[in-house]
Amino acid sequence: MASTQKPPSKIADFYVVPIALPPTPSLQISATHYLYLKPHIPITPTPESEKSLFLVNIPIDTTETHLKHLFSTQIDLSVGRVLKIQFEDSNHEKTSVGLAPTPITANNTKKTKKRKRAAADDTTTRENLDFPPLWDRPIHRSGSTATVVFVDKASMDVAFKAIRAAVKAGKTITWGAGIEDKIPPLGSQRYDTHHALSYPPPSTLLSSVNAYMTAYNAQQEAAARALARKRQQPDEDGFVTVTRAGRNAAARMEDAQERLEKQREREKRRADDYGDFYRFQGREKRKARAAELVRKFEEDRERVRRMRGERGRFQPE
């Protein structure tokens, strides 16, 4: 006999939300899925924490459309005020080309309108550099979590109270009811779409390559400007290193550093040679060096003589 025990309405800090999963072509029976939610209280609070709900055990086929529909029409709210939804595996779904960030120096940190526009354009370009998706909808692992961020705390409180009231009233919440034509289908059609997305048309590939090369050239130009500004900055001694420059561009930083090291080495040798400025100083130094060699030679010869004498005194028993 099947158990008719009513599930608890709350477990620890989580409120239990029963969700009816409709039959599918592969499984012609309905099932009940339990969703757990509470106000989002992370270990490190953020400005979005106080207006967010934390969901645990979301269905594996959850999309943003599902959750926006749940927190609006399905709990009798006329307009949903969901700002965004963050899935726990959303950071692993996007694959970026991985351009290095624009270098930040002391000269380009001023908050001017021109630099703000440049920063906004750089962010937009990086978003366009993401590779085209290979799946039209995600499939999450069992027991996944999600964070629903509302536009403000008042909207979060209203949605939280409305979904608790719907559960308390015994309202049946059917997963995906009313949005069947707004979400991509599952089953074999999903894999057909995946196969088609795996081979994008040449125009899409050309657009992706052009966007990448544009961003790469802009990054190289920004790095060159930052390096040129850095070369004009004095070192710890207050000097600015002047390096060679051709018709096309300035010399590389490695060449400038190598020339600087050679110059410092020459200056060090010159400083050492200042002690022998007069001829008699060099003559006296050579005499002292020769006397030192003679002294060491005499010491070595005396040591050898003693060793030979000790060896001659040895008498075996």
Secondary structure, DSSP 8 states (H G I E B T S, - for coil): --------SEETTEEEEEEEE--BTTB-S-EEEEEEEEE---SS--TTGGGEEEEES--TT--HHHHHHHTTGGGT-SS--EEEEEETTGGGT------------TTS-S--HHHHHHHHHHHHHHHHTS---S-SS----TT-EEEEEESSHHHHHHHHHHHHHHHHTT---BTTTT-TTTS---THHHHHHHHHHTS--HHHHHHHHHHHHHHHHHHHHHHHHHHHHHHTS--TTS------B-SSSB--HHHHHHHHHHHHHHHHHHHHHGGG-SHHHHHHHHHHHHHHHHHHHHHHHHHHHHHHHHHHT----
